[in-house]
Amino acid sequence: MTVEKHHFQAEIQQLLNIVIHSLYTEKEIFIRELVSNAVDALEKIRFLQASGEPIFQPELSLKVTIQTDDQAGTVTFTDAGIGMTFN
């Protein structure tokens, strides 16, 4: 049996465009994905807490909050889980 190795190379912007235009054209699917990602982040921190890992700001509630701002035309999803951090 011969094993072949192939290298995958792609432009990040092209990948994002494919994902955005194929998966997230429906607003409901996009919102469901954002909520799912927030829940995954909470599950990750719950797992680490159960494993005895030290957690940054353990006093924060493990919940997903969704806020709307009609004037700004925005929807904000917030969670206290482990995931992306913006500085």
Beta strands, then each sheet from edge to edge (+ up, - down):
strand 1: 64-69
strand 2: 74-79
sheet 1: 1+ 2-
end
